[in-house]
């Protein structure tokens, strides 16, 4: 059974994901899932964004506002992380039976489809796709009742010694409602860096706004234990 989610800083959570990816790349294990929940706040974004002309000034302003900027290894756009967020990191060796074609889509499906199944059990309308006005919008958002609940990203590495590729596919789920301050942080960063995108709080939803009593960790842990069991048999 998957352990309880780690309560750690955002920086430590990002490091824990990379450490897990390295373990699987070394062959120490074939697959694993990590749940972690931040104890602090940060605005996390791809390393490429550090090359923006006004990046340093934006970082200084966001730090004063209580949203220090951190860089991550996966792609996408700025994502706020806080104690209102739960992170799910699924890491596994690409199954030989699937080949290389479609492996990116398969990774997203392994992360997203169990989430959708659980949300439907709780009476929600679950979907996967883009949501206008959401921060870090993408084709593989997990949405609840037509609003973004989970943002996703992934990173691939080659296994050591010529082994099969390894993927880290990550989801950030908004558990508690901190939509207004999160969107304000993203919009302020974009404004400082002269980026056109502006986000809207109403494009997002927190799980506890819809299912406040749902046993989210127990049910999600069971869903991803099933994913790991299936991967172990492949």
C-alpha positions as CSV (number, residue, x, y, z in Angstrom):
1,X,0.0,0.0,0.0
2,X,1.2,3.5,-0.8
3,X,2.5,5.4,2.2
4,X,0.9,8.6,3.5
5,X,1.8,11.7,1.5
6,X,5.0,13.4,2.5
7,X,4.7,16.8,4.1
8,X,7.7,18.7,2.8
9,X,8.8,22.0,1.3
10,X,8.2,22.5,-2.4
11,X,11.9,22.4,-3.1
12,X,12.3,19.1,-1.2
13,X,9.3,17.7,-3.0
14,X,10.8,18.5,-6.4
15,X,14.1,16.9,-5.3
16,X,12.2,13.8,-4.0
17,X,10.6,13.3,-7.5
18,X,14.0,13.6,-9.1
19,X,15.5,11.1,-6.6
20,X,12.8,8.6,-7.4
21,X,13.3,9.1,-11.1
22,X,17.1,8.4,-10.6
23,X,16.3,5.2,-8.6
24,X,14.2,3.8,-11.4
25,X,16.8,4.8,-14.0
26,X,19.4,2.9,-12.1
27,X,17.2,-0.2,-12.0
28,X,16.7,-0.1,-8.2
29,X,13.0,-0.5,-8.9
30,X,10.7,-0.8,-11.9
31,X,8.0,1.6,-10.9
32,X,6.8,3.7,-7.9
33,X,4.4,6.5,-7.0
34,X,5.0,9.4,-4.7
35,X,2.4,11.6,-3.0
36,X,3.6,14.8,-1.4
37,X,2.0,18.0,0.0
38,X,3.9,21.3,0.4
39,X,4.5,22.9,3.7
40,X,5.3,26.2,2.1
41,X,4.5,28.2,-1.0
42,X,6.3,28.7,-4.3
43,X,5.7,29.5,-8.0
44,X,7.3,26.6,-9.9
45,X,8.1,26.8,-13.6
46,X,10.3,25.2,-16.3
47,X,14.0,26.0,-16.3
48,X,13.7,27.6,-19.7
49,X,11.7,30.5,-18.2
50,X,14.8,31.7,-16.3
51,X,16.0,33.0,-19.7
52,X,13.2,35.6,-19.8
53,X,14.4,39.2,-20.0
54,X,12.7,40.4,-16.8
55,X,12.9,37.0,-14.9
56,X,15.1,38.2,-12.0
57,X,12.9,41.3,-11.3
58,X,9.8,39.1,-11.4
59,X,11.4,36.7,-8.9
60,X,12.2,39.5,-6.5
61,X,8.6,40.8,-6.7
62,X,7.0,37.4,-6.3
63,X,9.3,36.6,-3.3
64,X,8.1,39.7,-1.5
65,X,4.5,38.7,-2.2
66,X,5.2,35.3,-0.6
67,X,5.6,33.3,-3.8
68,X,9.3,32.6,-4.3
69,X,10.1,31.2,-7.7
70,X,11.5,27.7,-8.1
71,X,12.6,25.9,-11.3
72,X,11.6,22.3,-12.3
73,X,12.8,19.8,-14.9
74,X,9.4,19.2,-16.5
75,X,7.8,21.5,-19.1
76,X,4.7,23.6,-19.1
77,X,4.1,27.1,-17.5
78,X,4.2,28.6,-14.0
79,X,2.3,26.5,-11.4
80,X,1.6,27.7,-7.8
81,X,2.4,25.1,-5.1
82,X,1.1,25.5,-1.6
83,X,-0.3,23.5,1.3
84,X,-3.6,23.6,-0.7
85,X,-1.9,21.3,-3.3
86,X,-1.3,17.6,-3.4
87,X,1.3,16.2,-5.9
88,X,1.3,12.8,-7.5
89,X,4.4,11.6,-9.2
90,X,4.3,8.3,-11.1
91,X,7.6,6.9,-12.3
92,X,8.1,3.7,-14.3
93,X,10.1,2.0,-17.0
94,X,8.4,2.1,-20.4
95,X,6.9,-1.4,-21.0
96,X,8.4,-3.2,-24.0
97,X,5.0,-4.4,-25.0
98,X,3.9,-0.9,-25.9
99,X,6.9,0.0,-28.1
100,X,7.9,3.6,-28.4
101,X,5.0,4.9,-30.4
102,X,2.4,6.7,-28.1
103,X,4.4,6.4,-24.9
104,X,3.8,10.0,-24.0
105,X,0.1,9.6,-24.3
106,X,0.2,6.3,-22.4
107,X,2.0,8.0,-19.6
108,X,-0.6,10.7,-19.3
109,X,-3.4,8.2,-19.4
110,X,-1.8,6.2,-16.6
111,X,-1.8,9.3,-14.5
112,X,-5.1,10.9,-15.6
113,X,-7.6,8.0,-16.0
114,X,-7.4,6.7,-12.4
115,X,-8.1,10.3,-11.2
116,X,-11.1,10.6,-13.5
117,X,-12.5,7.2,-12.3
118,X,-12.2,8.3,-8.7
119,X,-13.8,11.7,-9.3
120,X,-16.8,10.0,-11.0
121,X,-17.2,7.7,-8.0
122,X,-17.7,10.9,-5.9
123,X,-20.4,12.2,-8.3
124,X,-18.3,14.6,-10.2
125,X,-18.2,15.2,-14.0
126,X,-14.6,14.3,-14.9
127,X,-12.8,15.0,-18.2
128,X,-9.4,15.5,-19.7
129,X,-8.5,18.5,-21.8
130,X,-7.8,22.2,-22.0
131,X,-9.7,24.8,-20.0
132,X,-9.7,28.4,-21.2
133,X,-8.2,30.8,-18.6
134,X,-6.4,28.1,-16.6
135,X,-2.8,28.5,-15.6
136,X,-0.4,26.0,-17.1
137,X,-3.2,24.9,-19.4
138,X,-2.8,21.7,-21.4
139,X,-4.4,18.8,-23.3
140,X,-4.0,16.6,-20.2
141,X,-5.5,18.7,-17.5
142,X,-7.8,16.6,-15.3
143,X,-11.0,18.6,-15.0
144,X,-13.9,18.5,-12.5
145,X,-17.3,19.8,-13.5
146,X,-15.8,21.7,-16.4
147,X,-13.0,23.4,-14.4
148,X,-9.3,22.5,-14.0
149,X,-8.5,20.4,-11.0
150,X,-5.1,18.8,-11.9
151,X,-2.2,20.0,-14.0
152,X,0.1,17.5,-15.5
153,X,3.6,17.3,-16.9
154,X,6.2,14.6,-17.7
155,X,9.9,14.0,-18.2
156,X,11.7,11.1,-19.9
157,X,15.2,9.8,-19.3
158,X,17.1,6.9,-20.7
159,X,17.6,4.0,-18.3
160,X,21.2,3.3,-17.4
161,X,23.1,0.6,-19.3
162,X,20.9,0.8,-22.4
163,X,17.7,0.0,-20.5
164,X,14.3,1.1,-21.6
165,X,13.3,4.8,-21.2
166,X,11.9,5.9,-17.8
167,X,9.2,8.5,-17.3
168,X,8.3,10.8,-14.5
169,X,4.7,11.9,-15.0
170,X,3.4,14.4,-12.5
171,X,0.1,15.8,-11.4
172,X,-0.6,18.8,-9.1
173,X,-4.1,18.6,-7.7
174,X,-5.8,21.5,-6.0
175,X,-7.2,20.1,-2.8
176,X,-8.3,23.3,-1.0
177,X,-9.5,26.6,-2.4
178,X,-6.6,29.0,-2.8
179,X,-7.5,29.9,-6.4
180,X,-7.6,33.6,-6.1
181,X,-4.1,34.1,-4.6
182,X,-2.6,31.4,-6.9
183,X,-4.0,33.1,-10.0
184,X,-2.8,36.5,-8.8
185,X,0.7,35.1,-8.4
186,X,0.8,33.7,-11.9
187,X,-0.7,36.8,-13.4
188,X,1.8,39.0,-11.6
189,X,4.7,36.9,-12.9
190,X,3.4,37.1,-16.4
191,X,2.9,40.8,-16.2
192,X,6.4,41.4,-14.8
193,X,7.9,39.3,-17.7
194,X,5.7,41.0,-20.3
195,X,3.9,37.7,-21.2
196,X,0.4,38.1,-22.6
197,X,-1.3,35.2,-20.8
198,X,-3.7,36.1,-17.9
199,X,-5.5,33.4,-15.9
200,X,-8.9,33.3,-14.2
201,X,-9.7,31.9,-10.8
202,X,-13.1,30.6,-12.0
203,X,-11.3,28.4,-14.5
204,X,-10.0,26.3,-11.5
205,X,-11.7,24.2,-8.8
206,X,-10.5,22.6,-5.6
207,X,-11.5,19.0,-4.7
208,X,-12.9,20.0,-1.3
209,X,-15.2,22.5,-3.0
210,X,-17.1,19.6,-4.5
211,X,-16.3,16.6,-2.2
212,X,-15.2,18.0,1.2
213,X,-15.5,14.7,3.0
214,X,-14.0,12.5,0.3
215,X,-11.3,10.1,1.5
216,X,-9.0,11.4,-1.2
217,X,-5.7,9.9,-0.2
218,X,-7.0,6.4,0.6
219,X,-8.9,6.2,-2.7
220,X,-6.2,7.7,-4.9
221,X,-3.5,5.5,-3.2
222,X,-5.5,2.4,-4.0
223,X,-6.0,3.5,-7.6
224,X,-2.3,4.1,-8.2
225,X,-1.3,0.9,-6.4
226,X,-3.4,-0.8,-9.1
227,X,-1.5,1.0,-11.7
228,X,1.8,-0.1,-10.2
229,X,0.6,-3.7,-10.0
230,X,-0.3,-3.7,-13.7
231,X,3.1,-2.2,-14.6
232,X,4.9,-4.8,-12.6
233,X,3.2,-7.6,-14.6
234,X,4.2,-6.1,-17.9
